[in-house]
């Protein structure tokens, strides 16, 4: 199995937190982003990192920016 970078794993934590705050399901996020459901699930589980394009679509659907997600993820990595 490919090792996922700690920053990428932190991004998944931020995505899960934002989805939870909005009571958004994997299906909702898939529908709003156009990203295949299985891909959303793999990203959320930390099985694979989101591409920049995917992250941009996810951020938009979650009402935030890639920059905001990255800043929060970086803070998580620094705290660990």
RORO-921074 format. One record per residue: x, y, z of N, C-alpha, C, CB in turn; residue number from 0. Coordinates in steps of 0.1 Angstrom, whole numbers, plus 5000, padded with zeros to 4 digits. Glycine has a CB too. Layout:
BEGIN
     nx     ny     nz    cax    cay    caz     cx     cy     cz    cbx    cby    cbz    nr
      X      Y      Z      X      Y      Z      X      Y      Z      X      Y      Z   NUM
...
% end
This chain:
BEGIN
     nx     ny     nz    cax    cay    caz     cx     cy     cz    cbx    cby    cbz    nr
   5008   4988   5000   5000   5000   5000   5009   5013   5000   4990   5000   5012     0
   5005   5023   4993   5012   5035   4992   5010   5043   5005   5008   5043   4980     1
   5021   5049   5009   5021   5057   5021   5015   5071   5018   5035   5058   5028     2
   5006   5075   5025   5000   5088   5023   5007   5099   5032   4985   5088   5026     3
   5011   5110   5026   5018   5120   5033   5009   5125   5045   5021   5132   5024     4
   5016   5128   5057   5008   5133   5068   4999   5146   5065   5018   5137   5079     5
   5004   5154   5057   4996   5166   5053   4983   5162   5046   5004   5176   5045     6
   4985   5152   5037   4973   5147   5029   4963   5141   5039   4977   5137   5019     7
   4968   5134   5049   4959   5128   5059   4952   5139   5067   4967   5118   5068     8
   4959   5149   5070   4953   5160   5078   4942   5167   5069   4964   5171   5082     9
   4945   5168   5056   4934   5173   5047   4922   5165   5048   4939   5174   5032    10
   4923   5152   5049   4911   5143   5050   4904   5146   5063   4915   5128   5049    11
   4911   5149   5074   4905   5152   5087   4897   5165   5086   4915   5153   5098    12
   4902   5175   5079   4895   5187   5077   4883   5185   5069   4904   5198   5070    13
   4884   5178   5058   4872   5175   5049   4861   5168   5058   4876   5166   5037    14
   4865   5158   5065   4855   5151   5074   4848   5160   5083   4862   5139   5081    15
   4856   5169   5090   4851   5179   5099   4841   5188   5093   4862   5187   5106    16
   4845   5193   5081   4836   5202   5074   4823   5196   5069   4843   5209   5062    17
   4824   5183   5065   4812   5176   5060   4803   5173   5072   4817   5162   5054    18
   4809   5169   5083   4801   5167   5095   4794   5179   5100   4810   5161   5107    19
   4800   5191   5100   4794   5203   5104   4782   5207   5095   4805   5215   5104    20
   4783   5203   5083   4772   5206   5073   4763   5194   5071   4778   5210   5060    21
   4765   5184   5079   4757   5172   5078   4756   5167   5064   4742   5174   5084    22
   4768   5167   5057   4769   5163   5043   4773   5148   5043   4778   5172   5036    23
   4767   5140   5034   4771   5127   5032   4781   5126   5021   4758   5118   5029    24
   4787   5114   5020   4796   5111   5008   4788   5113   4995   4802   5097   5009    25
   4776   5109   4995   4767   5110   4983   4765   5124   4980   4754   5102   4985    26
   4762   5132   4990   4760   5147   4988   4772   5153   4982   4756   5154   5001    27
   4784   5150   4987   4796   5156   4983   4799   5152   4968   4808   5153   4992    28
   4797   5139   4966   4799   5134   4952   4790   5141   4942   4796   5119   4951    29
   4777   5143   4946   4768   5150   4937   4771   5164   4934   4753   5149   4942    30
   4776   5171   4945   4779   5185   4944   4792   5188   4937   4779   5191   4957    31
   4801   5178   4937   4815   5180   4931   4816   5174   4917   4825   5175   4940    32
   4808   5163   4915   4810   5156   4902   4821   5145   4903   4813   5165   4891    33
   4826   5144   4915   4837   5134   4918   4830   5120   4921   4846   5138   4929    34
   4834   5110   4915   4828   5097   4917   4828   5093   4932   4836   5086   4909    35
   4817   5087   4936   4814   5084   4950   4826   5076   4956   4801   5076   4952    36
   4830   5066   4949   4841   5057   4954   4854   5065   4956   4844   5046   4944    37
   4856   5075   4948   4868   5084   4950   4866   5092   4962   4870   5093   4937    38
   4855   5098   4964   4852   5105   4977   4854   5097   4989   4837   5111   4977    39
   4849   5085   4989   4851   5075   5000   4866   5073   5002   4844   5062   4997    40
   4873   5070   4992   4888   5067   4993   4895   5079   4999   4894   5063   4980    41
   4892   5091   4994   4898   5103   5000   4895   5105   5014   4893   5116   4991    42
   4882   5103   5018   4878   5105   5032   4884   5095   5041   4863   5104   5033    43
   4886   5083   5036   4893   5072   5044   4908   5074   5045   4889   5059   5039    44
   4913   5083   5037   4928   5085   5037   4935   5074   5029   4933   5085   5051    45
   4928   5068   5020   4933   5057   5011   4941   5064   5000   4923   5048   5007    46
   4937   5076   4996   4944   5083   4986   4942   5098   4988   4938   5079   4972    47
   4952   5105   4983   4951   5120   4984   4942   5126   4973   4965   5126   4983    48
   4936   5137   4976   4928   5144   4966   4938   5151   4957   4918   5154   4972    49
   4935   5152   4944   4942   5160   4935   4939   5175   4938   4939   5156   4920    50
   4946   5184   4932   4943   5198   4934   4930   5201   4929   4954   5207   4928    51
   4927   5196   4917   4913   5198   4911   4902   5193   4919   4913   5192   4897    52
   4904   5181   4925   4894   5175   4933   4892   5183   4946   4897   5160   4937    53
   4904   5187   4952   4903   5195   4964   4896   5209   4962   4917   5197   4969    54
   4898   5214   4950   4892   5227   4947   4876   5225   4946   4897   5233   4933    55
   4872   5214   4940   4858   5211   4939   4852   5208   4953   4855   5200   4929    56
   4859   5201   4961   4855   5197   4974   4853   5210   4983   4864   5187   4981    57
   4864   5218   4982   4863   5231   4990   4851   5239   4986   4876   5239   4988    58
   4849   5241   4973   4838   5249   4969   4824   5243   4974   4837   5249   4953    59
   4823   5230   4973   4811   5223   4978   4809   5225   4993   4811   5209   4975    60
   4820   5226   5000   4820   5228   5015   4819   5242   5019   4832   5221   5021    61
   4819   5251   5010   4818   5266   5013   4830   5272   5018   4807   5268   5023    62
   4842   5267   5013   4855   5272   5018   4864   5272   5006   4860   5263   5030    63
   4877   5274   5009   4887   5275   4999   4898   5264   5001   4894   5289   4998    64
   4905   5261   4991   4916   5252   4992   4926   5257   5002   4923   5249   4978    65
   4929   5270   5002   4938   5277   5011   4934   5275   5025   4939   5292   5008    66
   4921   5276   5028   4916   5275   5042   4918   5260   5047   4902   5279   5043    67
   4915   5251   5038   4917   5237   5041   4932   5234   5044   4911   5228   5030    68
   4940   5239   5035   4955   5237   5036   4960   5243   5049   4962   5243   5024    69
   4956   5255   5053   4961   5261   5065   4956   5253   5077   4955   5275   5066    70
   4944   5248   5078   4939   5240   5089   4947   5227   5089   4924   5238   5088    71
   4949   5221   5078   4956   5208   5077   4970   5210   5082   4955   5202   5063    72
   4977   5221   5078   4990   5223   5082   4991   5225   5097   4996   5235   5075    73
   4981   5231   5103   4981   5233   5118   4980   5219   5125   4970   5242   5122    74
   4972   5210   5119   4970   5197   5125   4984   5190   5124   4960   5189   5117    75
   4991   5190   5113   5004   5184   5112   5014   5189   5122   5009   5185   5098    76
   5014   5202   5124   5023   5209   5133   5020   5205   5147   5022   5224   5131    77
   5007   5203   5151   5004   5199   5164   5007   5185   5168   4989   5201   5166    78
   5008   5176   5157   5011   5162   5160   5026   5159   5163   5007   5154   5148    79
% end
